[in-house]
Amino acid sequence: MNWCRYRFRSVWDLRAAPGAVYAVLERVEEYPRWWREVREVTPVDDRTGTARLRSLVPYDLFVTARERRRDPAALVLEVALDGDLEGWARWTLLAHRGGTRAVYEQEVEVRKPLMRRLAVPGRPVFRANHALMMRSGRRGLRRCLKR
């Protein structure tokens, strides 16, 4: 088993139309306004940006995200990730019970040296940290969609 590889899947049910959710999620540079763990996003060009992430674990993660798929018809947003995390992340939106089911999937390998050194004993902490970050993001997105 590669202790530095992670696969995540989160499902958020939201009371907003899929198009409205997609419109918020595609504006990545605005994530820090509603998702407190996304500390900053800096566009590099039309398809690439850098982000600084920090949750309860006391260090920042820096990633570069490059757009792989932006499909408003299929309601899919996907990026390739490099930096402290290497892999990909994807949002898939589906109409669900008068609102939207947002499915977030991520497959990454940790590249940050400290996290690699702590891979085995830290794995439960890193997974819990990710779960807390996702819970916070869901709450923030729900608030953002109510405005």
Phi, psi and omega in degrees: 000136175271105184291349181264359178261139179227145175230124182236149173214125178232143179237123180243122173266125187236147180266055177213156181294148180306320179297322179292320178294315179302317181300324178285314184293331181283345178268070186302325181297344179263357180308318181301339179289330183238350181236099191298334180282344173271093190288322176201150176228130180236113177296141175258315174205194184295340185238000187222146175205165175248153180220148173245124184241142177203127177244225182283329178294131191280057171202158180269149169249136178244128179226153169249125180250129179241125181301127174252327180208129173226103188231091181295334179289317180272352181060049180233134173233128181220140178229152168266140183244138174225161179115227179294336173236133179237127180157229182209162175217146184214136168257133172232124183251139180226140172296134184206116175051046178080005179221223183224139166256117179258120180252120178253125178235143181213135173229117185219158168244133180286130179248344181297123185306317181299316181293327177293319179295327181262017188307311185285303182290334184273350186307312179298324179292316180296320179293318178295320178300316178297316180299318178295320179298318181292321178298318178295318178299318179299314178299316181295319179294319177301316178297316182298320182288340179282341182293000000 
